[in-house]
């Protein structure tokens, strides 16, 4: 019984960490896209 509870707890922690990592990666990806768009706008407005 105790081992089952520990396994459930470990699984919940791993799932939580996975969600955090996915959110972080998504945010980083969005920020990189925004930076590329800003640079493209700067280049096109300079022309």
Buried (B, 14 or more C-beta within 10 A) or exposed (E): EEEEEEEEEEEEEEEEEEEEEEEEEEEEEEEEEEEEEEEEEEEEEEE
